[in-house]
Amino acid sequence: MDLLRGYHSQQFVLSLELEALADTFPQYDAGGCAAIRATLLPRLRTIHFIEERWIFAALERRLPPVSIYRSLIQRLVDEHGEDRDAAIDLSLELVRLHERNSRQELEGIAFQTRALFRSLRRHAACEADILIPAIRRFLSRQEVGAVIDAYRRPSSSQSAGNVFEFLRS
C-alpha cells in the first residue's frame, strides 16, 4: 500500500512543481515555463487515466450499491475535467508567453498557475485521506497490484502528446 501511495502522490508532486513556477513570477523562468508547458498535460492525463480506468473502476465494482464513495468518485471525476480545462488554459498561456516573449501577462499567468496547483493539491489530499483508505478496505491485493502496474507502465497513448492532441481527445 505504501508503494501505491507513492505512485499516487504524483499529482501532489505536480502541484509542487506548479507552485515553484508560480513563485518565480514576476520574474520569467523560461526553462521552468518550457518544462511545465511540455509535460503538464501529458502527466495530468496519465494521472487521471490511471485513477479513472483503474482505481475508480475497481472501487465501483466493489462498492455496495448505496455508498458515499460513489458520489465521491463522481465528484473526483468532475474535478478531473475542471483541472484538465485549467491545465489546457495554462498551457496555452505559456505557449503564448513563449511566442510573444512578453512579460505583461505574468500576473495573470501566475494567478492561473496558483489556482491550478491549489486545486491539484486539494484533490490529491482528498484522495489520500479518503480514497486510499477506501482502496485498503474494498480492493483485493490483486486489484491493488493492477493499479500499481498501471502507474509503472502507463499507456503510451495516455502519457504522450502535446496540448493540441490533448484538446482533440
C-alpha positions as CSV (number, residue, x, y, z in Angstrom):
1,M,0.0,0.0,0.0
2,D,2.9,2.4,0.6
3,L,4.0,1.8,-3.0
4,L,0.5,2.7,-4.2
5,R,0.6,5.8,-2.0
6,G,4.0,6.8,-3.5
7,Y,2.7,6.4,-7.1
8,H,-0.5,8.2,-6.2
9,S,1.5,11.2,-4.9
10,Q,2.5,12.1,-8.5
11,Q,-0.4,14.7,-8.5
12,F,0.9,16.3,-5.4
13,V,4.4,16.4,-6.9
14,L,3.0,18.1,-10.0
15,S,1.3,20.7,-7.7
16,L,4.7,21.4,-6.0
17,E,6.3,22.0,-9.4
18,L,3.5,24.4,-10.4
19,E,3.9,26.2,-7.1
20,A,7.6,26.5,-7.7
21,L,7.0,28.0,-11.1
22,A,4.4,30.4,-9.7
23,D,6.9,31.5,-7.1
24,T,9.3,32.6,-9.9
25,F,6.8,35.3,-11.1
26,P,7.0,38.2,-11.8
27,Q,10.5,37.1,-13.0
28,Y,10.2,34.9,-16.1
29,D,11.7,31.5,-15.8
30,A,11.8,30.4,-19.4
31,G,13.2,27.0,-18.6
32,G,10.5,26.3,-15.9
33,C,7.8,27.5,-18.2
34,A,9.0,25.3,-21.0
35,A,9.2,22.3,-18.8
36,I,5.6,22.8,-17.5
37,R,4.4,23.6,-21.0
38,A,5.9,20.3,-22.3
39,T,4.8,18.0,-19.5
40,L,1.7,19.3,-17.7
41,L,-1.0,17.9,-19.9
42,P,0.6,14.5,-20.6
43,R,1.3,14.0,-16.9
44,L,-2.1,15.1,-15.8
45,R,-3.7,13.0,-18.5
46,T,-1.8,9.9,-17.3
47,I,-2.7,10.6,-13.6
48,H,-6.4,11.0,-14.5
49,F,-6.5,8.0,-16.8
50,I,-5.0,5.7,-14.1
51,E,-7.4,7.0,-11.5
52,E,-10.5,6.7,-13.6
53,R,-9.6,3.5,-15.5
54,W,-8.0,1.5,-12.7
55,I,-8.7,2.9,-9.2
56,F,-12.3,4.3,-9.6
57,A,-13.4,1.4,-11.8
58,A,-12.1,-1.2,-9.4
59,L,-13.7,0.6,-6.4
60,E,-17.0,0.9,-8.2
61,R,-17.1,-2.8,-8.9
62,R,-16.6,-3.5,-5.1
63,L,-18.7,-0.8,-3.5
64,P,-22.1,-1.5,-2.2
65,P,-24.9,-0.1,-4.4
66,V,-25.5,2.7,-2.0
67,S,-22.3,4.3,-0.8
68,I,-21.0,7.7,-0.1
69,Y,-17.8,6.6,-2.0
70,R,-19.8,6.5,-5.3
71,S,-20.7,10.2,-5.0
72,L,-17.1,11.0,-4.0
73,I,-15.8,9.2,-7.1
74,Q,-18.2,11.2,-9.3
75,R,-17.0,14.4,-7.7
76,L,-13.4,13.5,-8.3
77,V,-14.1,12.7,-12.0
78,D,-15.8,16.1,-12.3
79,E,-12.8,17.7,-10.8
80,H,-10.6,16.0,-13.3
81,G,-12.5,17.8,-16.0
82,E,-12.1,21.1,-14.3
83,D,-8.4,20.5,-13.7
84,R,-7.9,19.5,-17.3
85,D,-9.6,22.6,-18.6
86,A,-7.4,24.8,-16.3
87,A,-4.3,22.9,-17.4
88,I,-5.2,23.5,-21.0
89,D,-5.7,27.2,-20.4
90,L,-2.4,27.5,-18.5
91,S,-0.5,25.5,-21.2
92,L,-1.9,27.7,-23.9
93,E,-1.0,30.9,-22.0
94,L,2.6,29.6,-21.5
95,V,2.8,28.9,-25.3
96,R,1.6,32.4,-26.0
97,L,4.1,33.8,-23.4
98,H,6.9,32.0,-25.1
99,E,5.9,33.1,-28.6
100,R,5.5,36.7,-27.6
101,N,8.3,36.8,-25.1
102,S,6.2,39.3,-23.3
103,R,6.1,39.9,-19.5
104,Q,2.9,41.9,-19.5
105,E,0.7,38.9,-18.7
106,L,2.8,37.4,-16.0
107,E,0.5,38.3,-13.2
108,G,-2.5,36.6,-14.8
109,I,-0.4,33.5,-15.6
110,A,0.9,33.4,-12.0
111,F,-2.7,33.5,-10.8
112,Q,-3.7,30.7,-13.2
113,T,-0.7,28.6,-12.0
114,R,-1.5,29.1,-8.4
115,A,-5.2,28.3,-8.9
116,L,-4.3,25.1,-10.7
117,F,-1.7,23.9,-8.1
118,R,-4.1,24.6,-5.3
119,S,-6.8,22.6,-7.0
120,L,-4.5,19.7,-7.7
121,R,-3.3,19.8,-4.1
122,R,-6.8,19.7,-2.6
123,H,-7.7,16.9,-5.0
124,A,-4.7,14.9,-4.0
125,A,-5.3,15.5,-0.3
126,C,-8.9,14.3,-0.6
127,E,-7.8,11.2,-2.4
128,A,-5.0,10.5,0.1
129,D,-7.4,11.0,3.1
130,I,-10.5,9.2,1.7
131,L,-9.6,7.2,-1.4
132,I,-6.5,5.4,-0.2
133,P,-8.4,4.1,2.9
134,A,-11.2,3.0,0.6
135,I,-8.8,1.1,-1.5
136,R,-7.5,-0.6,1.5
137,R,-11.0,-1.5,2.6
138,F,-12.5,-2.6,-0.7
139,L,-9.9,-3.8,-3.1
140,S,-8.0,-7.1,-3.2
141,R,-4.3,-7.4,-3.3
142,Q,-4.6,-8.4,-7.0
143,E,-6.6,-5.2,-7.8
144,V,-4.1,-3.0,-5.9
145,G,-1.3,-4.8,-7.9
146,A,-3.1,-3.9,-11.1
147,V,-3.2,-0.3,-10.1
148,I,0.5,-0.2,-9.2
149,D,1.3,-1.8,-12.6
150,A,-0.7,0.9,-14.3
151,Y,1.4,3.5,-12.6
152,R,4.6,1.7,-13.5
153,R,3.6,1.4,-17.2
154,P,1.1,4.0,-18.2
155,S,-0.3,3.5,-21.7
156,S,1.8,5.4,-24.2
157,S,-1.4,6.7,-25.7
158,Q,-2.2,8.3,-22.4
159,S,1.2,9.7,-21.5
160,A,2.3,11.1,-24.8
161,G,1.1,14.0,-26.8
162,N,1.0,17.8,-26.8
163,V,-1.7,20.3,-25.9
164,F,-3.2,20.1,-29.4
165,E,-3.5,16.3,-29.3
166,F,-5.0,16.6,-25.8
167,L,-7.6,19.1,-27.0
168,R,-8.8,16.6,-29.6
169,S,-9.5,13.8,-27.1
